[in-house]
């Protein structure tokens, strides 16, 4: 069984695939995810000032994570901003990370519109 999302037109993803996506997204935002607390490092999230912070910080890889409706709006805008210039030629995995990113952002927008939390587990 893979990872599922509470809103949007997202197919389930493997935990490993979602983790790889988050590493790529973090790298684009200038965050070295492997140095961060909860990802194997010890750098505090207090030192990070990026709209994606709640997406990375508020999670447990195997129990899921979630965002409030307000966090959804902030995070989805940043995901769209970063992923807008992505394409397959950038060296990402064979499936298109851009498409996944935009669907994820759309799911977050849907949750925010409905006043719901956006969850993945």
N, C-alpha and C positions, 0 to 999 in steps of 0.2 A: 504494500500500500504506500502511496506517495503522499506528498504534501498537498493539502487542499486549501482553497481560499474562500472566504465568506461571501464575497461579492465579485461580480464581473464575469467575463467570458474567458476564464482561465482554465486550461486543462490542468489536471493534477501534475505536479512536478516531483521529481525525486528530491530528497533532502540534499543530496550532493549537488544536483544541478542548481538548486536554489542558492546554495552556499557559493557556488562558482559565480552565479549571476551577481550576488551581493559583493563578492570580491572585485569583480569588474566595475560595478557601479561605484564602490568605495574608491577604487583607484582613479576613476574619472573625476571624482570629487576631491582628490588629493588626500585621501585617508588611507593609511596603511592598516588595513583591518587586522592583520596578524599581530600588530603591536598593541592592539586595543584589548582592554579588559573584556571578558566573555568570549574572546576569540583566540586565546592563548597567550596574549601579552599582558602587560600590566599598566599601560598608559590609561589614564583616567578619561572618561568621556567628558568630564568637566572642561577639558582642554580643547574640545572640538566645538567649533561654531559653524555648523553647516546645517541647513534645513533637513538633511537626511538623518541627522543624529537619532531621532526617535525610532526610525526604521531599523537602525543597526543596534541601538542600545537596548531597546525594549523587546527582548526576544530570548527564547530558549530554543535551541536548534531542534530539540525533539518534542518539546511540549508546545511549540508554536510561539506566536507573538501577536501583537495587536497594536492598533493605532486608534486614537480618539477621532471623532469627526474633524476637529480642527487640525490635528496632526496629519490626517489624510490629505487635506488641502495643501498644506505646506510641503509635505513629502512628494505628493503627486506632481506639483509644479517643478520641483527640483529634478525628479526622475525624467520628466518630459524634456526639461532643459538639457540635461546631460545626454539623454538617449537620442535626441533629435538628430544629431550628426552621426550616429552610428550606422554602419553598414557592414555587410559581410566581408568586404575587403579589409576591414580593420583587424582581421585575424581572430575574431571571436569563434566560438564553436560552430559547427555546421548549422545548427538551428539558429534562427535569427534572434539575438538578444534584444534587438530594437523592438521587434514585434512583441516579445514577452514584456518588455519594459512598458510599452504603451498600453498593453492590456492590463497590466498591473496598475498603472496610473488611472486607467478608466474605472477599474474596480474600486479604487480608493475614492474617486470622484463620486461614484454611485453610492458608496457607503456614506460619504459626507452629505450628499444631497438628501439621503433618507434619515440623516441624524443617527446613523448606526456606527458602531465600532467596526473596523476592518480587521479580520482575524485570519491567521494562517496556522495550520496545525497538521 
